[in-house]
Amino acid sequence: MSAEFDTSEARTIPDARSNLRAVLLVLLAFSAFSATDALVKLLAQRFAVPQVTFMITVAALILIVVQAGLTRNAGLLLPRYPGLALLRALLLAADTLLIHYAFAVLPLAEAYLLAFLTPLMVAVLAFVLLGERLSTLAWSGVLVGFLGVAVALRPGVAPLNLGHAAAVGSALLFALSLVLLRRTRTGESDGALVATLLAVLAVVAFALAMVNGGLAPLSGSDMALVCLAGALMFAGHMLLVRAFRIGDASIVAPFQYSQIIWGILYGGLLFAAPVELHTLAGATIIILSGWLVLK
């Protein structure tokens, strides 16, 4: 990967204020992603998952193209450094395929727990690849956050299989894609990074949908849900890119754990999922972990 980066080009070193802004942005990003996941779950009750992914990705892609046209910035959607943008998009496309496989063959709790290894991997990769330094307290916060996820989800013990390997692989690929955001050149626009990702995801999801039996027709209400989910996906990715461009990856990444809290909220509102004591305890630990990372 080092061939993609120009080490002579100056990169902004985040300060405390930039990290705080990045944390606020990433919290909004993961809230948007969690809302998207909830809408995906609703749509998946009537459509195959590859079709749902394709429809939502296309809606998000249309939105970013329309935005660029209205602001007369369409040229910014084309990456100036296509190799890096395509590499990140391919990492995230593979991440999606692996985590979908993990969800298919593992209990959701186990798949989520392994997927949430991402912040730990980001901290390690940021230390190795970016030279970012975390204090002992911040490292403790990363570990405490993972403990909070375990408390909230209470994963069972099961024999290891390919699903576990897929979930760990997904976490690693997602971590690599996040670290890449800190290494992208300052001349590369956020829109280009997101548009490239959405285009690759749309192609992959369409291919999977065709293999899975094609596309089923949509009703008006289904189309409304798709458009809403697409808008949330677009917003989530734009916020995520900006957060990791301005903040330390090792500090920002642990706030992925906040999805547990949003999952409780959306699960209760949309699916009448009960809120249990262990889930609230885990959420409390996760909030504590975020405070430790910021200290």
Secondary structure, DSSP 4 states (H G I P E B T S, - for coil): -GGG--TTS--PPP-HHHHHHHHHHHHHHHHHHHHHHHHHHHHTTTS-HHHHHHHHHHHHHHHHHHHHHHTT-GGGGS-SSHHHHHHHHHHHHHHHHHHHHHHHHS-HHHHHHHHTTHHHHHHHHIIIII-----HHHHHHHHHHHHHHHHHH-PPP----HHHHHHHHHHHHHHHHHHHHHHS-TTS-HHHHHHHHHHHHHHHHHHHHHHTT------HHHHHHHHHHHHHHHHHHHHHHHHHHHS-HHHHGGGGGGHHHHHHHHHHHHH-----HHHHHHHHHHHHHHHHHH-
